């Protein structure tokens, strides 16, 4: 689900903050997945499949963050 956001909209900053939290959650999930693989809890196929799914989600979130940063006028 995507929200339609425009520059100056109060929801832009709210969505930006939500996406930053989502990015952090996904990065944590990726780290936990790696630990599970290294401990032998997951086989290589399951690890790679799950890692790919999480990385794809991170890319989508980062793309959206970049768009919102533009609307907010935020620079790195």
PDB file of N, CA, C and O in Angstrom, chain B, residues numbered from 101:
ATOM      1  N   UNK B 101       0.837  -1.177   0.000  1.00  0.00           N
ATOM      2  CA  UNK B 101       0.000   0.000   0.000  1.00  0.00           C
ATOM      3  C   UNK B 101       0.886   1.246   0.000  1.00  0.00           C
ATOM      4  O   UNK B 101       1.791   1.370   0.825  1.00  0.00           O
ATOM      5  N   UNK B 102       0.631   2.138  -0.899  1.00  0.00           N
ATOM      6  CA  UNK B 102       1.382   3.382  -0.962  1.00  0.00           C
ATOM      7  C   UNK B 102       0.463   4.553  -0.650  1.00  0.00           C
ATOM      8  O   UNK B 102      -0.686   4.600  -1.089  1.00  0.00           O
ATOM      9  N   UNK B 103       0.991   5.485   0.110  1.00  0.00           N
ATOM     10  CA  UNK B 103       0.261   6.715   0.390  1.00  0.00           C
ATOM     11  C   UNK B 103       0.632   7.738  -0.670  1.00  0.00           C
ATOM     12  O   UNK B 103       1.768   7.759  -1.145  1.00  0.00           O
ATOM     13  N   UNK B 104      -0.295   8.565  -1.036  1.00  0.00           N
ATOM     14  CA  UNK B 104       0.006   9.671  -1.938  1.00  0.00           C
ATOM     15  C   UNK B 104       0.403  10.845  -1.061  1.00  0.00           C
ATOM     16  O   UNK B 104      -0.409  11.382  -0.307  1.00  0.00           O
ATOM     17  N   UNK B 105       1.662  11.232  -1.172  1.00  0.00           N
ATOM     18  CA  UNK B 105       2.194  12.301  -0.331  1.00  0.00           C
ATOM     19  C   UNK B 105       2.708  13.429  -1.210  1.00  0.00           C
ATOM     20  O   UNK B 105       3.238  13.190  -2.295  1.00  0.00           O
ATOM     21  N   UNK B 106       2.551  14.638  -0.743  1.00  0.00           N
ATOM     22  CA  UNK B 106       3.026  15.799  -1.477  1.00  0.00           C
ATOM     23  C   UNK B 106       3.898  16.644  -0.558  1.00  0.00           C
ATOM     24  O   UNK B 106       3.733  16.627   0.661  1.00  0.00           O
ATOM     25  N   UNK B 107       4.831  17.384  -1.160  1.00  0.00           N
ATOM     26  CA  UNK B 107       5.703  18.255  -0.381  1.00  0.00           C
ATOM     27  C   UNK B 107       4.852  19.187   0.470  1.00  0.00           C
ATOM     28  O   UNK B 107       3.846  19.718   0.000  1.00  0.00           O
ATOM     29  N   UNK B 108       5.248  19.382   1.703  1.00  0.00           N
ATOM     30  CA  UNK B 108       4.518  20.243   2.615  1.00  0.00           C
ATOM     31  C   UNK B 108       3.445  19.511   3.401  1.00  0.00           C
ATOM     32  O   UNK B 108       2.898  20.056   4.360  1.00  0.00           O
ATOM     33  N   UNK B 109       3.142  18.295   3.012  1.00  0.00           N
ATOM     34  CA  UNK B 109       2.143  17.478   3.708  1.00  0.00           C
ATOM     35  C   UNK B 109       2.743  17.001   5.036  1.00  0.00           C
ATOM     36  O   UNK B 109       3.872  16.510   5.069  1.00  0.00           O
ATOM     37  N   UNK B 110       1.997  17.145   6.115  1.00  0.00           N
ATOM     38  CA  UNK B 110       2.485  16.723   7.434  1.00  0.00           C
ATOM     39  C   UNK B 110       2.745  15.225   7.483  1.00  0.00           C
ATOM     40  O   UNK B 110       3.559  14.757   8.279  1.00  0.00           O
ATOM     41  N   UNK B 111       2.059  14.480   6.637  1.00  0.00           N
ATOM     42  CA  UNK B 111       2.241  13.035   6.622  1.00  0.00           C
ATOM     43  C   UNK B 111       3.571  12.611   6.008  1.00  0.00           C
ATOM     44  O   UNK B 111       4.009  11.479   6.211  1.00  0.00           O
ATOM     45  N   UNK B 112       4.220  13.504   5.258  1.00  0.00           N
ATOM     46  CA  UNK B 112       5.502  13.171   4.639  1.00  0.00           C
ATOM     47  C   UNK B 112       6.527  12.863   5.722  1.00  0.00           C
ATOM     48  O   UNK B 112       7.203  11.835   5.663  1.00  0.00           O
ATOM     49  N   UNK B 113       6.647  13.737   6.701  1.00  0.00           N
ATOM     50  CA  UNK B 113       7.622  13.525   7.771  1.00  0.00           C
ATOM     51  C   UNK B 113       7.272  12.293   8.596  1.00  0.00           C
ATOM     52  O   UNK B 113       8.157  11.537   8.995  1.00  0.00           O
ATOM     53  N   UNK B 114       6.005  12.095   8.845  1.00  0.00           N
ATOM     54  CA  UNK B 114       5.555  10.929   9.604  1.00  0.00           C
ATOM     55  C   UNK B 114       5.920   9.632   8.866  1.00  0.00           C
ATOM     56  O   UNK B 114       6.423   8.685   9.470  1.00  0.00           O
ATOM     57  N   UNK B 115       5.662   9.606   7.571  1.00  0.00           N
ATOM     58  CA  UNK B 115       5.986   8.425   6.763  1.00  0.00           C
ATOM     59  C   UNK B 115       7.493   8.229   6.679  1.00  0.00           C
ATOM     60  O   UNK B 115       7.972   7.095   6.714  1.00  0.00           O
ATOM     61  N   UNK B 116       8.238   9.311   6.571  1.00  0.00           N
ATOM     62  CA  UNK B 116       9.701   9.254   6.529  1.00  0.00           C
ATOM     63  C   UNK B 116      10.238   8.592   7.800  1.00  0.00           C
ATOM     64  O   UNK B 116      11.088   7.704   7.727  1.00  0.00           O
ATOM     65  N   UNK B 117       9.751   9.015   8.945  1.00  0.00           N
ATOM     66  CA  UNK B 117      10.193   8.434  10.216  1.00  0.00           C
ATOM     67  C   UNK B 117       9.795   6.967  10.322  1.00  0.00           C
ATOM     68  O   UNK B 117      10.560   6.149  10.833  1.00  0.00           O
ATOM     69  N   UNK B 118       8.602   6.632   9.843  1.00  0.00           N
ATOM     70  CA  UNK B 118       8.150   5.243   9.871  1.00  0.00           C
ATOM     71  C   UNK B 118       9.056   4.366   9.008  1.00  0.00           C
ATOM     72  O   UNK B 118       9.405   3.249   9.391  1.00  0.00           O
ATOM     73  N   UNK B 119       9.430   4.887   7.841  1.00  0.00           N
ATOM     74  CA  UNK B 119      10.289   4.121   6.947  1.00  0.00           C
ATOM     75  C   UNK B 119      11.694   3.955   7.509  1.00  0.00           C
ATOM     76  O   UNK B 119      12.319   2.916   7.296  1.00  0.00           O
ATOM     77  N   UNK B 120      12.201   4.952   8.220  1.00  0.00           N
ATOM     78  CA  UNK B 120      13.511   4.804   8.862  1.00  0.00           C
ATOM     79  C   UNK B 120      13.473   3.675   9.885  1.00  0.00           C
ATOM     80  O   UNK B 120      14.413   2.886   9.981  1.00  0.00           O
ATOM     81  N   UNK B 121      12.392   3.600  10.645  1.00  0.00           N
ATOM     82  CA  UNK B 121      12.236   2.517  11.623  1.00  0.00           C
ATOM     83  C   UNK B 121      12.121   1.168  10.923  1.00  0.00           C
ATOM     84  O   UNK B 121      12.683   0.173  11.379  1.00  0.00           O
ATOM     85  N   UNK B 122      11.394   1.145   9.821  1.00  0.00           N
ATOM     86  CA  UNK B 122      11.237  -0.101   9.058  1.00  0.00           C
ATOM     87  C   UNK B 122      12.583  -0.553   8.499  1.00  0.00           C
ATOM     88  O   UNK B 122      12.901  -1.742   8.529  1.00  0.00           O
ATOM     89  N   UNK B 123      13.371   0.386   7.992  1.00  0.00           N
ATOM     90  CA  UNK B 123      14.711   0.058   7.493  1.00  0.00           C
ATOM     91  C   UNK B 123      15.549  -0.555   8.601  1.00  0.00           C
ATOM     92  O   UNK B 123      16.196  -1.583   8.397  1.00  0.00           O
ATOM     93  N   UNK B 124      15.542   0.065   9.764  1.00  0.00           N
ATOM     94  CA  UNK B 124      16.319  -0.446  10.894  1.00  0.00           C
ATOM     95  C   UNK B 124      15.849  -1.833  11.310  1.00  0.00           C
ATOM     96  O   UNK B 124      16.660  -2.698  11.642  1.00  0.00           O
ATOM     97  N   UNK B 125      14.542  -2.040  11.292  1.00  0.00           N
ATOM     98  CA  UNK B 125      13.992  -3.353  11.646  1.00  0.00           C
ATOM     99  C   UNK B 125      14.460  -4.420  10.654  1.00  0.00           C
ATOM    100  O   UNK B 125      14.821  -5.529  11.050  1.00  0.00           O
ATOM    101  N   UNK B 126      14.452  -4.080   9.370  1.00  0.00           N
ATOM    102  CA  UNK B 126      14.879  -5.028   8.349  1.00  0.00           C
ATOM    103  C   UNK B 126      16.369  -5.337   8.449  1.00  0.00           C
ATOM    104  O   UNK B 126      16.777  -6.483   8.256  1.00  0.00           O
ATOM    105  N   UNK B 127      17.176  -4.341   8.744  1.00  0.00           N
ATOM    106  CA  UNK B 127      18.616  -4.569   8.917  1.00  0.00           C
ATOM    107  C   UNK B 127      18.850  -5.487  10.115  1.00  0.00           C
ATOM    108  O   UNK B 127      19.682  -6.392  10.046  1.00  0.00           O
ATOM    109  N   UNK B 128      18.129  -5.265  11.203  1.00  0.00           N
ATOM    110  CA  UNK B 128      18.227  -6.152  12.369  1.00  0.00           C
ATOM    111  C   UNK B 128      17.813  -7.576  12.003  1.00  0.00           C
ATOM    112  O   UNK B 128      18.454  -8.544  12.412  1.00  0.00           O
ATOM    113  N   UNK B 129      16.749  -7.688  11.237  1.00  0.00           N
ATOM    114  CA  UNK B 129      16.263  -8.999  10.810  1.00  0.00           C
ATOM    115  C   UNK B 129      17.321  -9.710   9.961  1.00  0.00           C
ATOM    116  O   UNK B 129      17.511 -10.920  10.087  1.00  0.00           O
ATOM    117  N   UNK B 130      17.999  -8.965   9.108  1.00  0.00           N
ATOM    118  CA  UNK B 130      19.059  -9.524   8.273  1.00  0.00           C
ATOM    119  C   UNK B 130      20.222 -10.018   9.133  1.00  0.00           C
ATOM    120  O   UNK B 130      20.781 -11.081   8.863  1.00  0.00           O
ATOM    121  N   UNK B 131      20.586  -9.263  10.158  1.00  0.00           N
ATOM    122  CA  UNK B 131      21.662  -9.676  11.064  1.00  0.00           C
ATOM    123  C   UNK B 131      21.281 -10.935  11.839  1.00  0.00           C
ATOM    124  O   UNK B 131      22.109 -11.827  12.023  1.00  0.00           O
ATOM    125  N   UNK B 132      20.044 -11.007  12.289  1.00  0.00           N
ATOM    126  CA  UNK B 132      19.571 -12.196  13.008  1.00  0.00           C
ATOM    127  C   UNK B 132      19.567 -13.412  12.092  1.00  0.00           C
ATOM    128  O   UNK B 132      19.914 -14.518  12.508  1.00  0.00           O
ATOM    129  N   UNK B 133      19.175 -13.200  10.852  1.00  0.00           N
ATOM    130  CA  UNK B 133      19.170 -14.288   9.879  1.00  0.00           C
ATOM    131  C   UNK B 133      20.580 -14.838   9.685  1.00  0.00           C
ATOM    132  O   UNK B 133      20.776 -16.052   9.638  1.00  0.00           O
ATOM    133  N   UNK B 134      21.551 -13.951   9.573  1.00  0.00           N
ATOM    134  CA  UNK B 134      22.940 -14.377   9.392  1.00  0.00           C
ATOM    135  C   UNK B 134      23.414 -15.191  10.594  1.00  0.00           C
ATOM    136  O   UNK B 134      24.087 -16.208  10.426  1.00  0.00           O
ATOM    137  N   UNK B 135      23.073 -14.757  11.789  1.00  0.00           N
ATOM    138  CA  UNK B 135      23.458 -15.492  12.999  1.00  0.00           C
ATOM    139  C   UNK B 135      22.826 -16.876  13.021  1.00  0.00           C
ATOM    140  O   UNK B 135      23.468 -17.851  13.412  1.00  0.00           O
ATOM    141  N   UNK B 136      21.559 -16.961  12.599  1.00  0.00           N
ATOM    142  CA  UNK B 136      20.876 -18.256  12.553  1.00  0.00           C
ATOM    143  C   UNK B 136      21.561 -19.189  11.560  1.00  0.00           C
ATOM    144  O   UNK B 136      21.698 -20.385  11.820  1.00  0.00           O
ATOM    145  N   UNK B 137      21.989 -18.645  10.428  1.00  0.00           N
ATOM    146  CA  UNK B 137      22.694 -19.445   9.423  1.00  0.00           C
ATOM    147  C   UNK B 137      24.047 -19.903   9.959  1.00  0.00           C
ATOM    148  O   UNK B 137      24.411 -21.071   9.827  1.00  0.00           O
ATOM    149  N   UNK B 138      24.788 -18.978  10.562  1.00  0.00           N
ATOM    150  CA  UNK B 138      26.115 -19.309  11.090  1.00  0.00           C
ATOM    151  C   UNK B 138      26.052 -20.329  12.217  1.00  0.00           C
ATOM    152  O   UNK B 138      26.996 -21.094  12.414  1.00  0.00           O
ATOM    153  N   UNK B 139      24.954 -20.348  12.956  1.00  0.00           N
ATOM    154  CA  UNK B 139      24.807 -21.312  14.049  1.00  0.00           C
ATOM    155  C   UNK B 139      24.311 -22.670  13.548  1.00  0.00           C
ATOM    156  O   UNK B 139      24.220 -23.624  14.320  1.00  0.00           O
ATOM    157  N   UNK B 140      23.994 -22.753  12.263  1.00  0.00           N
ATOM    158  CA  UNK B 140      23.530 -24.010  11.699  1.00  0.00           C
ATOM    159  C   UNK B 140      22.027 -24.210  11.774  1.00  0.00           C
ATOM    160  O   UNK B 140      21.518 -25.268  11.404  1.00  0.00           O
ATOM    161  N   UNK B 141      21.327 -23.210  12.246  1.00  0.00           N
ATOM    162  CA  UNK B 141      19.874 -23.303  12.373  1.00  0.00           C
ATOM    163  C   UNK B 141      19.184 -23.301  11.005  1.00  0.00           C
ATOM    164  O   UNK B 141      18.105 -23.870  10.844  1.00  0.00           O
ATOM    165  N   UNK B 142      19.824 -22.651  10.018  1.00  0.00           N
ATOM    166  CA  UNK B 142      19.285 -22.593   8.658  1.00  0.00           C
ATOM    167  C   UNK B 142      20.282 -23.190   7.680  1.00  0.00           C
ATOM    168  O   UNK B 142      21.491 -23.025   7.838  1.00  0.00           O
ATOM    169  N   UNK B 143      19.766 -23.895   6.657  1.00  0.00           N
ATOM    170  CA  UNK B 143      20.670 -24.366   5.609  1.00  0.00           C
ATOM    171  C   UNK B 143      20.942 -23.222   4.631  1.00  0.00           C
ATOM    172  O   UNK B 143      20.298 -22.175   4.699  1.00  0.00           O
ATOM    173  N   UNK B 144      21.889 -23.424   3.733  1.00  0.00           N
ATOM    174  CA  UNK B 144      22.314 -22.355   2.833  1.00  0.00           C
ATOM    175  C   UNK B 144      21.181 -21.887   1.916  1.00  0.00           C
ATOM    176  O   UNK B 144      21.040 -20.692   1.660  1.00  0.00           O
ATOM    177  N   UNK B 145      20.385 -22.823   1.430  1.00  0.00           N
ATOM    178  CA  UNK B 145      19.285 -22.459   0.529  1.00  0.00           C
ATOM    179  C   UNK B 145      18.262 -21.560   1.225  1.00  0.00           C
ATOM    180  O   UNK B 145      17.847 -20.541   0.672  1.00  0.00           O
ATOM    181  N   UNK B 146      17.866 -21.934   2.423  1.00  0.00           N
ATOM    182  CA  UNK B 146      16.898 -21.126   3.177  1.00  0.00           C
ATOM    183  C   UNK B 146      17.490 -19.763   3.517  1.00  0.00           C
ATOM    184  O   UNK B 146      16.805 -18.742   3.444  1.00  0.00           O
ATOM    185  N   UNK B 147      18.764 -19.758   3.887  1.00  0.00           N
ATOM    186  CA  UNK B 147      19.435 -18.499   4.219  1.00  0.00           C
ATOM    187  C   UNK B 147      19.434 -17.554   3.018  1.00  0.00           C
ATOM    188  O   UNK B 147      19.061 -16.387   3.135  1.00  0.00           O
ATOM    189  N   UNK B 148      19.853 -18.069   1.869  1.00  0.00           N
ATOM    190  CA  UNK B 148      19.933 -17.221   0.675  1.00  0.00           C
ATOM    191  C   UNK B 148      18.560 -16.718   0.243  1.00  0.00           C
ATOM    192  O   UNK B 148      18.413 -15.560  -0.149  1.00  0.00           O
ATOM    193  N   UNK B 149      17.563 -17.584   0.315  1.00  0.00           N
ATOM    194  CA  UNK B 149      16.206 -17.198  -0.080  1.00  0.00           C
ATOM    195  C   UNK B 149      15.675 -16.093   0.840  1.00  0.00           C
ATOM    196  O   UNK B 149      15.134 -15.092   0.371  1.00  0.00           O
ATOM    197  N   UNK B 150      15.836 -16.287   2.145  1.00  0.00           N
ATOM    198  CA  UNK B 150      15.365 -15.288   3.113  1.00  0.00           C
ATOM    199  C   UNK B 150      16.165 -13.999   3.024  1.00  0.00           C
ATOM    200  O   UNK B 150      15.608 -12.907   3.129  1.00  0.00           O
ATOM    201  N   UNK B 151      17.477 -14.128   2.830  1.00  0.00           N
ATOM    202  CA  UNK B 151      18.326 -12.944   2.699  1.00  0.00           C
ATOM    203  C   UNK B 151      17.895 -12.123   1.485  1.00  0.00           C
ATOM    204  O   UNK B 151      17.804 -10.897   1.556  1.00  0.00           O
ATOM    205  N   UNK B 152      17.633 -12.802   0.379  1.00  0.00           N
ATOM    206  CA  UNK B 152      17.190 -12.105  -0.834  1.00  0.00           C
ATOM    207  C   UNK B 152      15.888 -11.344  -0.573  1.00  0.00           C
ATOM    208  O   UNK B 152      15.756 -10.183  -0.960  1.00  0.00           O
ATOM    209  N   UNK B 153      14.942 -11.992   0.074  1.00  0.00           N
ATOM    210  CA  UNK B 153      13.650 -11.350   0.360  1.00  0.00           C
ATOM    211  C   UNK B 153      13.821 -10.108   1.235  1.00  0.00           C
ATOM    212  O   UNK B 153      13.220  -9.067   0.971  1.00  0.00           O
ATOM    213  N   UNK B 154      14.641 -10.225   2.272  1.00  0.00           N
ATOM    214  CA  UNK B 154      14.864  -9.085   3.170  1.00  0.00           C
ATOM    215  C   UNK B 154      15.598  -7.964   2.445  1.00  0.00           C
ATOM    216  O   UNK B 154      15.245  -6.793   2.583  1.00  0.00           O
ATOM    217  N   UNK B 155      16.625  -8.328   1.667  1.00  0.00           N
ATOM    218  CA  UNK B 155      17.379  -7.309   0.931  1.00  0.00           C
ATOM    219  C   UNK B 155      16.481  -6.574  -0.067  1.00  0.00           C
ATOM    220  O   UNK B 155      16.618  -5.363  -0.246  1.00  0.00           O
ATOM    221  N   UNK B 156      15.571  -7.293  -0.715  1.00  0.00           N
ATOM    222  CA  UNK B 156      14.635  -6.674  -1.650  1.00  0.00           C
ATOM    223  C   UNK B 156      13.745  -5.668  -0.920  1.00  0.00           C
ATOM    224  O   UNK B 156      13.482  -4.579  -1.429  1.00  0.00           O
ATOM    225  N   UNK B 157      13.288  -6.040   0.270  1.00  0.00           N
ATOM    226  CA  UNK B 157      12.460  -5.129   1.066  1.00  0.00           C
ATOM    227  C   UNK B 157      13.253  -3.886   1.473  1.00  0.00           C
ATOM    228  O   UNK B 157      12.725  -2.774   1.463  1.00  0.00           O
ATOM    229  N   UNK B 158      14.522  -4.084   1.831  1.00  0.00           N
ATOM    230  CA  UNK B 158      15.372  -2.950   2.212  1.00  0.00           C
ATOM    231  C   UNK B 158      15.520  -1.991   1.034  1.00  0.00           C
ATOM    232  O   UNK B 158      15.431  -0.776   1.210  1.00  0.00           O
ATOM    233  N   UNK B 159      15.745  -2.526  -0.159  1.00  0.00           N
ATOM    234  CA  UNK B 159      15.890  -1.681  -1.347  1.00  0.00           C
ATOM    235  C   UNK B 159      14.615  -0.872  -1.587  1.00  0.00           C
ATOM    236  O   UNK B 159      14.685   0.318  -1.894  1.00  0.00           O
ATOM    237  N   UNK B 160      13.464  -1.506  -1.449  1.00  0.00           N
ATOM    238  CA  UNK B 160      12.192  -0.801  -1.637  1.00  0.00           C
ATOM    239  C   UNK B 160      12.020   0.321  -0.610  1.00  0.00           C
ATOM    240  O   UNK B 160      11.595   1.425  -0.951  1.00  0.00           O
ATOM    241  N   UNK B 161      12.350   0.030   0.636  1.00  0.00           N
ATOM    242  CA  UNK B 161      12.227   1.034   1.700  1.00  0.00           C
ATOM    243  C   UNK B 161      13.204   2.182   1.457  1.00  0.00           C
ATOM    244  O   UNK B 161      12.843   3.349   1.608  1.00  0.00           O
ATOM    245  N   UNK B 162      14.440   1.853   1.082  1.00  0.00           N
ATOM    246  CA  UNK B 162      15.438   2.899   0.845  1.00  0.00           C
ATOM    247  C   UNK B 162      15.043   3.785  -0.339  1.00  0.00           C
ATOM    248  O   UNK B 162      15.278   4.993  -0.315  1.00  0.00           O
ATOM    249  N   UNK B 163      14.448   3.193  -1.364  1.00  0.00           N
ATOM    250  CA  UNK B 163      13.977   3.977  -2.504  1.00  0.00           C
ATOM    251  C   UNK B 163      12.909   4.972  -2.059  1.00  0.00           C
ATOM    252  O   UNK B 163      12.926   6.138  -2.452  1.00  0.00           O
ATOM    253  N   UNK B 164      11.998   4.502  -1.249  1.00  0.00           N
ATOM    254  CA  UNK B 164      10.918   5.369  -0.745  1.00  0.00           C
ATOM    255  C   UNK B 164      11.483   6.461   0.175  1.00  0.00           C
ATOM    256  O   UNK B 164      11.031   7.605   0.132  1.00  0.00           O
ATOM    257  N   UNK B 165      12.466   6.106   1.003  1.00  0.00           N
ATOM    258  CA  UNK B 165      13.110   7.094   1.876  1.00  0.00           C
ATOM    259  C   UNK B 165      13.745   8.195   1.028  1.00  0.00           C
ATOM    260  O   UNK B 165      13.631   9.377   1.350  1.00  0.00           O
ATOM    261  N   UNK B 166      14.412   7.802  -0.050  1.00  0.00           N
ATOM    262  CA  UNK B 166      15.048   8.781  -0.934  1.00  0.00           C
ATOM    263  C   UNK B 166      14.015   9.736  -1.525  1.00  0.00           C
ATOM    264  O   UNK B 166      14.256  10.941  -1.607  1.00  0.00           O
ATOM    265  N   UNK B 167      12.878   9.207  -1.932  1.00  0.00           N
ATOM    266  CA  UNK B 167      11.814  10.052  -2.479  1.00  0.00           C
ATOM    267  C   UNK B 167      11.304  11.042  -1.430  1.00  0.00           C
ATOM    268  O   UNK B 167      11.091  12.218  -1.725  1.00  0.00           O
ATOM    269  N   UNK B 168      11.113  10.559  -0.220  1.00  0.00           N
ATOM    270  CA  UNK B 168      10.593  11.431   0.840  1.00  0.00           C
ATOM    271  C   UNK B 168      11.626  12.464   1.273  1.00  0.00           C
ATOM    272  O   UNK B 168      11.271  13.592   1.616  1.00  0.00           O
ATOM    273  N   UNK B 169      12.901  12.086   1.260  1.00  0.00           N
ATOM    274  CA  UNK B 169      13.951  13.055   1.585  1.00  0.00           C
ATOM    275  C   UNK B 169      13.903  14.218   0.602  1.00  0.00           C
ATOM    276  O   UNK B 169      14.098  15.372   0.985  1.00  0.00           O
ATOM    277  N   UNK B 170      13.644  13.914  -0.656  1.00  0.00           N
ATOM    278  CA  UNK B 170      13.528  14.964  -1.667  1.00  0.00           C
ATOM    279  C   UNK B 170      12.358  15.890  -1.335  1.00  0.00           C
ATOM    280  O   UNK B 170      12.492  17.113  -1.384  1.00  0.00           O
ATOM    281  N   UNK B 171      11.216  15.300  -0.998  1.00  0.00           N
ATOM    282  CA  UNK B 171      10.040  16.112  -0.665  1.00  0.00           C
ATOM    283  C   UNK B 171      10.263  16.962   0.579  1.00  0.00           C
ATOM    284  O   UNK B 171       9.754  18.078   0.684  1.00  0.00           O
ATOM    285  N   UNK B 172      11.034  16.415   1.523  1.00  0.00           N
ATOM    286  CA  UNK B 172      11.300  17.135   2.771  1.00  0.00           C
ATOM    287  C   UNK B 172      12.461  18.116   2.650  1.00  0.00           C
ATOM    288  O   UNK B 172      12.653  18.966   3.520  1.00  0.00           O
ATOM    289  N   UNK B 173      13.237  17.999   1.572  1.00  0.00           N
ATOM    290  CA  UNK B 173      14.407  18.855   1.417  1.00  0.00           C
ATOM    291  C   UNK B 173      15.545  18.450   2.326  1.00  0.00           C
ATOM    292  O   UNK B 173      16.365  19.282   2.714  1.00  0.00           O
ATOM    293  N   UNK B 174      15.598  17.167   2.668  1.00  0.00           N
ATOM    294  CA  UNK B 174      16.641  16.641   3.555  1.00  0.00           C
ATOM    295  C   UNK B 174      17.841  16.247   2.708  1.00  0.00           C
ATOM    296  O   UNK B 174      17.689  15.618   1.660  1.00  0.00           O
ATOM    297  N   UNK B 175      19.034  16.617   3.163  1.00  0.00           N
ATOM    298  CA  UNK B 175      20.253  16.193   2.471  1.00  0.00           C
ATOM    299  C   UNK B 175      21.082  15.341   3.417  1.00  0.00           C
ATOM    300  O   UNK B 175      20.919  15.396   4.636  1.00  0.00           O
ATOM    301  N   UNK B 176      21.967  14.559   2.837  1.00  0.00           N
ATOM    302  CA  UNK B 176      22.818  13.676   3.658  1.00  0.00           C
ATOM    303  C   UNK B 176      23.931  14.409   4.334  1.00  0.00           C
ATOM    304  O   UNK B 176      24.724  13.802   5.053  1.00  0.00           O
TER     305      UNK B 176
END
